[in-house]
Amino acid sequence: MFGQGPRAVAVFTAILVALQLCACGGNSGATDTVTEDPNEALPGSGAEANAWNNVNEDLRGDILSFGHKGSEAELEGAAVVLRGYLSARASRNFPKACSYLSEYMLAVAKGTARQRDGSGCVAGVESLAGLSSTRETEGAPQIDPSSIRRGGRRTFVIYEDRFGDTYAMLMRREGGAWKIQGFEPTRLS
């Protein structure tokens, strides 16, 4: 897979998405391990359904009933970080986008960069951003957060985009701050 270009990155990302989907279900009371499973399926912000943003009804139910509902204060704090991350991605400000990533996602971005003969988070985020369609990331993101679902170390921020589509972004607390734990949101409707 190494040295084979965009196709290898796409395969790698698909594997990460599949592993995350497996991690979303199950017992909400289970204790997380130190090693995190990879992250979310990718978004669609009004885009036509594709392999990245197609709504999976089983996953939708798992996320909407995941763990327990968080507080309004938690939702507000996480939403600030989510908006910042989505804005940085949309404006192709990859250094800023990296600043929002969890330690795990920083490692994923750096690993992706190495596969593409690059180095560092910025090169990895730029490579992964290339897998999203431009229609999905055009313009300043407008989100309306509606709830936060928490279980163990995982948190999903549920929100609507400017097109009325519902998404969930996987996040977590690290060092007292909210961090992005998935590269792209999961489309729920």
KANOR-V15308 format. One record per helix or strand of 3 or more residues. SS is the DSSP state (@ for helix, = for strand). FROM is the first residue (numbers start at 0). TO is the last residue. If there is no record, write none. Layout:
BEGIN
ss=[SS SS]
from=[FROM FROM]
to=[TO TO]
END
This chain:
BEGIN
ss=[@ @ @ @ @ @ @ = = = =]
from=[5 56 71 93 102 119 133 142 153 165 176]
to=[23 63 89 98 114 128 136 150 160 173 179]
END
